[in-house]
């Protein structure tokens, strides 16, 4: 758009032949054969007179470039923030998974084992046994949820890092 404000130069050359009788002065007739050639040259300069629209389009282009730069910076910052959030989630769920591996799953196994022995011995009712089994399954489900969350955050981190 900025170059549209500069003058334009044009150069041209034409070569043609006319076979037959012609009147060069409008009165007398003269015969022109195929060997008679007519050549013309032209040269032109185009000077833009009204630059307002061109200047406005050039300024709009500059504004669009600035908007694109700002969008790029925003996207870069958003990705950086999302990476930090995912890293924080990964670390948090890593601690949760480690807790369930060390103590949570052991507790769930103990609840299942002790409630089954107590139910078989008749020390607890069927409803109490169901409640204890629900607790054990809830512990294991929480472990699996944390494991899923850590894998999802890991996969998204790998995606954002380009791996």
Backbone bond lengths (Angstrom), bond angles and torsions (degrees), N, CA, C in turn:
res aa  C-N    CA-C-N  psi(-1)  N-CA   C-N-CA  omega(-1)  CA-C   N-CA-C  phi
1 X - - - 1.447 - - 1.529 110.58 -
2 X 1.306 116.99 -33.69 1.468 118.99 -179.97 1.526 111.04 -67.34
3 X 1.321 117.60 -33.65 1.460 119.98 -179.13 1.520 111.98 -72.81
4 X 1.304 118.75 -15.73 1.465 120.92 178.62 1.527 111.11 -69.47
5 X 1.315 118.40 -15.06 1.464 121.40 178.82 1.517 112.43 -84.38
6 X 1.329 117.72 -11.68 1.455 120.90 -179.34 1.529 110.04 -84.27
7 X 1.338 116.85 153.59 1.469 118.86 177.41 1.523 111.07 -66.48
8 X 1.323 115.16 150.98 1.466 121.49 177.64 1.516 109.08 -106.34
9 X 1.316 115.79 139.10 1.457 121.90 175.93 1.513 108.43 -112.05
10 X 1.349 115.90 140.30 1.464 119.29 176.70 1.522 108.91 -137.57
11 X 1.331 114.75 140.50 1.457 122.11 179.69 1.524 106.83 -132.06
12 X 1.341 117.06 138.62 1.454 119.92 179.61 1.516 111.89 -144.04
13 X 1.322 115.41 155.91 1.454 122.22 177.91 1.521 107.75 -140.90
14 X 1.352 117.52 131.91 1.460 123.25 177.28 1.516 108.91 -127.25
15 X 1.324 115.77 143.09 1.453 121.70 178.39 1.520 107.10 -138.10
16 X 1.363 117.37 125.46 1.447 119.49 -179.18 1.517 110.08 -146.62
17 X 1.306 115.37 165.00 1.476 120.18 176.58 1.524 108.33 -133.70
18 X 1.339 115.38 145.21 1.460 122.68 177.71 1.526 106.18 -122.06
19 X 1.312 117.79 122.19 1.469 121.88 -179.83 1.526 107.68 -102.19
20 X 1.330 115.29 126.56 1.466 119.71 177.95 1.509 112.10 130.40
21 X 1.323 115.37 -174.71 1.463 122.34 -178.75 1.521 109.92 -80.87
22 X 1.315 114.16 132.29 1.451 121.28 178.86 1.524 109.18 -135.10
23 X 1.326 114.66 158.11 1.457 120.07 178.09 1.514 108.14 -113.89
24 X 1.343 118.57 95.05 1.450 120.06 -177.76 1.527 113.25 -67.36
25 X 1.345 118.80 -31.08 1.459 120.23 -178.43 1.526 111.96 -107.85
26 X 1.311 117.75 2.18 1.450 121.89 179.06 1.515 113.22 88.99
27 X 1.377 119.32 -8.75 1.465 122.19 -178.76 1.520 110.40 -120.28
28 X 1.279 118.29 -56.84 1.465 123.82 -176.74 1.520 110.57 -84.72
29 X 1.324 115.43 147.63 1.458 122.24 177.94 1.521 109.25 -102.15
30 X 1.321 115.29 140.67 1.464 121.13 178.44 1.525 107.25 -137.53
31 X 1.335 115.80 140.42 1.463 120.01 179.67 1.528 108.61 -92.05
32 X 1.340 113.51 130.77 1.457 120.41 176.75 1.525 108.15 -113.90
33 X 1.328 117.37 128.72 1.461 122.71 179.15 1.521 110.86 -96.48
34 X 1.339 113.64 -176.87 1.465 117.98 -177.36 1.527 112.25 -71.26
35 X 1.287 119.29 -15.28 1.455 122.87 178.15 1.518 112.60 -81.69
36 X 1.319 116.57 -18.14 1.464 119.54 178.30 1.532 109.08 -80.65
37 X 1.313 116.66 119.36 1.468 121.51 -177.10 1.522 108.79 -115.11
38 X 1.322 114.42 145.26 1.461 120.79 176.09 1.530 107.36 -115.96
39 X 1.277 116.96 126.06 1.471 121.70 -178.60 1.518 109.17 -119.86
40 X 1.300 114.62 143.59 1.463 120.19 175.04 1.522 108.99 -133.60
41 X 1.299 114.08 148.21 1.462 122.20 174.41 1.513 106.62 -122.26
42 X 1.319 115.89 144.51 1.458 117.96 172.22 1.522 108.90 -138.90
43 X 1.295 113.33 148.93 1.449 122.24 -178.73 1.517 106.60 -140.33
44 X 1.332 116.09 134.73 1.457 118.41 -178.17 1.517 111.98 -141.40
45 X 1.314 115.13 152.63 1.466 122.67 175.15 1.521 106.78 -127.43
46 X 1.341 115.49 124.12 1.461 120.36 177.33 1.518 109.31 -105.65
47 X 1.311 116.67 115.70 1.461 121.66 -178.94 1.524 107.70 -108.39
48 X 1.326 116.98 119.95 1.468 118.68 178.62 1.533 110.31 -69.21
49 X 1.302 114.88 130.87 1.456 119.46 -178.76 1.525 112.10 -98.72
50 X 1.313 116.89 -36.62 1.459 121.02 -176.11 1.523 108.49 -111.49
51 X 1.317 116.34 101.12 1.468 121.95 -173.61 1.522 113.42 -97.38
52 X 1.304 118.68 -0.91 1.466 120.57 -174.32 1.516 113.26 -59.60
53 X 1.321 117.05 -48.27 1.470 120.30 -178.56 1.519 110.96 -66.72
54 X 1.328 116.55 -39.37 1.465 120.22 -179.88 1.519 110.43 -65.46
55 X 1.341 116.52 -42.52 1.471 119.84 178.04 1.528 110.47 -63.10
56 X 1.326 116.18 -41.23 1.470 119.97 -179.56 1.526 110.69 -64.08
57 X 1.343 117.78 -41.81 1.472 120.25 178.62 1.522 110.87 -66.07
58 X 1.329 117.53 -37.45 1.466 120.58 177.84 1.525 110.46 -65.28
59 X 1.335 117.10 -42.27 1.461 120.21 178.33 1.525 110.67 -66.49
60 X 1.334 117.17 -38.54 1.466 120.53 177.55 1.526 110.32 -63.20
61 X 1.323 116.77 -38.82 1.464 120.33 177.02 1.519 111.57 -62.67
62 X 1.329 116.78 -41.35 1.465 120.42 177.82 1.525 111.02 -65.21
63 X 1.331 116.51 -40.69 1.468 120.19 177.80 1.526 110.08 -63.75
64 X 1.340 117.09 -41.92 1.469 120.49 178.32 1.521 111.24 -62.50
65 X 1.325 117.00 -37.93 1.467 119.62 177.56 1.524 110.60 -65.02
66 X 1.331 116.94 -40.39 1.457 120.46 179.03 1.530 110.89 -65.93
67 X 1.330 116.31 -40.39 1.469 120.30 177.13 1.526 109.81 -62.10
68 X 1.329 117.18 -42.00 1.466 120.52 178.86 1.532 110.54 -63.11
69 X 1.338 117.20 -40.96 1.473 120.06 177.45 1.533 111.21 -62.52
70 X 1.333 115.75 -42.38 1.464 119.34 -179.71 1.526 110.59 -67.08
71 X 1.336 117.60 -38.49 1.470 120.59 176.83 1.521 110.52 -63.51
72 X 1.314 116.18 -39.37 1.466 119.65 178.08 1.526 110.88 -63.95
73 X 1.341 116.81 -43.84 1.460 120.16 178.38 1.524 110.88 -63.20
74 X 1.326 116.33 -41.01 1.463 120.41 178.99 1.530 110.49 -62.71
75 X 1.327 116.35 -45.00 1.466 119.59 179.80 1.524 110.84 -63.83
76 X 1.328 116.64 -40.25 1.464 120.30 179.09 1.527 110.73 -63.58
77 X 1.313 116.59 -44.35 1.465 120.00 178.61 1.534 111.30 -65.85
78 X 1.331 116.83 -39.68 1.471 119.90 178.31 1.520 110.97 -61.98
79 X 1.313 116.32 -42.01 1.470 120.06 179.27 1.527 109.87 -65.86
80 X 1.328 116.78 -41.17 1.464 119.99 179.78 1.533 110.41 -62.93
81 X 1.343 116.50 -43.29 1.465 120.53 178.90 1.520 110.29 -64.97
82 X 1.332 117.11 -42.51 1.472 120.54 179.74 1.533 110.52 -63.74
83 X 1.331 117.69 -37.97 1.468 120.43 176.76 1.520 110.95 -61.90
84 X 1.339 116.07 -42.89 1.464 119.12 179.21 1.523 110.77 -64.50
85 X 1.348 117.59 -41.10 1.464 120.87 177.68 1.528 110.55 -62.17
86 X 1.330 116.44 -44.68 1.461 119.59 -179.06 1.521 111.67 -65.95
87 X 1.319 117.08 -38.13 1.464 120.23 177.49 1.521 110.21 -64.26
88 X 1.330 116.63 -40.90 1.465 120.81 177.26 1.532 110.76 -63.47
89 X 1.347 116.47 -44.69 1.467 120.27 177.59 1.525 110.80 -61.88
90 X 1.317 116.41 -42.76 1.468 120.75 -179.87 1.524 110.37 -59.55
91 X 1.322 116.31 -45.36 1.466 119.74 179.87 1.529 110.97 -66.49
92 X 1.341 116.40 -41.75 1.469 120.16 -179.41 1.527 110.18 -63.08
93 X 1.321 116.98 -50.11 1.456 119.52 -179.10 1.526 111.79 -69.75
94 X 1.328 117.13 -25.69 1.459 119.82 173.95 1.516 111.12 -62.60
95 X 1.334 116.25 -41.38 1.472 120.35 177.44 1.525 110.55 -67.09
96 X 1.347 116.68 -39.06 1.464 120.21 179.44 1.525 110.46 -64.95
97 X 1.324 116.65 -44.74 1.473 120.31 179.24 1.517 110.10 -62.88
98 X 1.310 116.82 -42.15 1.467 120.37 178.69 1.523 110.58 -61.83
99 X 1.340 117.32 -40.83 1.468 121.29 177.47 1.527 110.49 -60.77
100 X 1.319 116.97 -47.28 1.463 119.25 -179.35 1.521 111.51 -65.67
101 X 1.331 117.49 -35.12 1.463 119.13 178.64 1.533 111.03 -67.84
102 X 1.323 115.88 -37.86 1.471 119.50 -177.26 1.516 112.94 -81.84
103 X 1.342 117.86 -44.07 1.465 119.02 -173.34 1.523 113.66 -123.22
104 X 1.313 118.53 -40.40 1.458 121.47 -173.53 1.518 113.66 -62.28
105 X 1.329 116.60 -48.62 1.470 119.04 -179.78 1.534 111.24 -68.41
106 X 1.329 116.95 -32.55 1.461 120.49 176.68 1.527 109.38 -64.96
107 X 1.330 116.47 -43.17 1.463 120.37 177.82 1.532 110.95 -63.37
108 X 1.330 116.74 -41.50 1.466 119.67 179.16 1.524 110.42 -62.25
109 X 1.332 117.15 -42.32 1.466 120.42 177.66 1.526 111.47 -62.57
110 X 1.336 116.07 -41.37 1.467 119.71 178.84 1.521 111.30 -64.83
111 X 1.321 117.75 -42.13 1.467 121.03 178.90 1.521 110.01 -60.97
112 X 1.342 116.22 -45.52 1.473 120.10 -179.74 1.518 110.44 -62.20
113 X 1.334 116.76 -47.85 1.463 121.58 -177.60 1.537 111.37 -62.97
114 X 1.326 116.71 -49.19 1.470 120.26 -176.67 1.529 111.93 -69.47
115 X 1.338 117.26 -38.61 1.464 118.54 -179.64 1.530 110.36 -69.28
116 X 1.324 117.85 -35.86 1.462 120.98 178.03 1.529 110.20 -65.95
117 X 1.342 116.42 -42.46 1.471 118.73 178.12 1.532 110.90 -65.53
118 X 1.327 116.76 -41.36 1.469 120.28 -179.06 1.530 110.38 -67.52
119 X 1.322 116.96 -37.76 1.474 119.99 179.45 1.531 110.44 -67.36
120 X 1.335 117.02 -43.28 1.468 120.57 179.19 1.521 111.45 -64.95
121 X 1.332 115.81 -34.34 1.466 119.57 179.81 1.523 111.40 -79.03
122 X 1.332 117.50 -12.12 1.456 121.12 179.35 1.518 113.08 86.14
123 X 1.329 117.66 12.61 1.458 121.19 -179.47 1.534 112.44 -76.21
124 X 1.345 118.48 -26.56 1.464 121.77 179.15 1.522 108.87 -126.92
125 X 1.321 114.45 156.53 1.466 119.09 179.98 1.528 109.90 -83.43
126 X 1.322 114.55 173.12 1.464 120.78 179.35 1.528 109.97 -62.49
127 X 1.316 120.24 -40.45 1.463 123.97 -179.86 1.529 111.09 -65.56
128 X 1.320 117.74 -39.02 1.455 120.37 177.29 1.526 110.08 -66.43
129 X 1.349 115.19 -40.62 1.468 119.47 178.41 1.530 110.13 -62.92
130 X 1.342 118.16 -41.51 1.469 122.39 178.29 1.530 110.04 -61.98
131 X 1.327 116.94 -43.42 1.469 120.61 178.68 1.525 111.70 -62.05
132 X 1.316 116.93 -42.78 1.470 120.24 178.13 1.526 111.44 -65.98
133 X 1.322 116.93 -39.63 1.467 120.42 178.07 1.541 110.19 -66.02
134 X 1.334 117.22 -38.18 1.468 120.38 176.17 1.525 111.39 -61.73
135 X 1.347 116.30 -39.27 1.467 119.48 177.03 1.526 110.57 -62.18
136 X 1.323 116.40 -46.17 1.467 120.76 -179.10 1.529 110.76 -62.89
137 X 1.327 116.02 -43.95 1.472 119.45 179.16 1.532 109.88 -66.22
138 X 1.320 117.67 -37.61 1.466 121.37 176.85 1.515 111.91 -60.63
139 X 1.347 116.37 -40.50 1.467 120.14 177.57 1.520 110.09 -63.31
140 X 1.306 116.20 -45.23 1.478 119.56 179.90 1.536 111.59 -66.93
141 X 1.326 116.99 -36.96 1.465 120.06 177.73 1.532 110.56 -65.75
142 X 1.326 116.83 -38.80 1.466 120.08 177.47 1.524 110.33 -63.04
143 X 1.329 115.78 -39.82 1.468 120.59 176.37 1.520 110.41 -61.37
144 X 1.327 116.58 -45.92 1.470 119.90 -179.51 1.529 111.50 -66.87
145 X 1.335 117.32 -36.54 1.465 120.25 176.26 1.527 111.05 -62.84
146 X 1.339 116.53 -43.00 1.461 120.28 178.92 1.526 110.56 -66.14
147 X 1.331 116.66 -38.00 1.462 120.79 177.52 1.526 110.82 -64.54
148 X 1.320 117.39 -41.43 1.463 121.30 176.47 1.524 110.59 -63.12
149 X 1.324 117.17 -44.95 1.465 121.12 -178.89 1.522 111.49 -61.79
150 X 1.332 117.05 -40.78 1.469 119.18 179.94 1.533 110.66 -67.98
151 X 1.315 117.05 -35.60 1.473 119.63 178.97 1.526 111.49 -72.01
152 X 1.325 117.04 -37.63 1.465 120.39 177.67 1.528 110.16 -65.34
153 X 1.323 117.46 -45.86 1.467 119.72 179.84 1.523 110.68 -66.08
154 X 1.325 117.48 -35.30 1.455 120.86 176.54 1.529 111.48 -64.44
155 X 1.329 116.00 -43.78 1.466 120.07 179.56 1.519 110.85 -65.62
156 X 1.323 117.82 -40.66 1.468 119.67 179.23 1.520 111.21 -68.73
157 X 1.321 117.47 -36.53 1.479 120.00 174.93 1.517 110.91 -61.96
158 X 1.316 117.59 -44.03 1.453 120.90 178.41 1.533 110.48 -61.96
159 X 1.328 116.65 -39.55 1.465 120.64 178.97 1.531 110.04 -63.87
160 X 1.326 117.51 -46.72 1.461 120.41 -178.17 1.523 111.93 -68.18
161 X 1.326 117.71 -28.56 1.459 121.18 177.48 1.519 112.48 -82.80
162 X 1.326 117.13 -5.72 1.460 120.62 177.10 1.507 114.11 84.39
163 X 1.332 117.44 18.91 1.479 120.37 179.30 1.515 109.74 -93.60
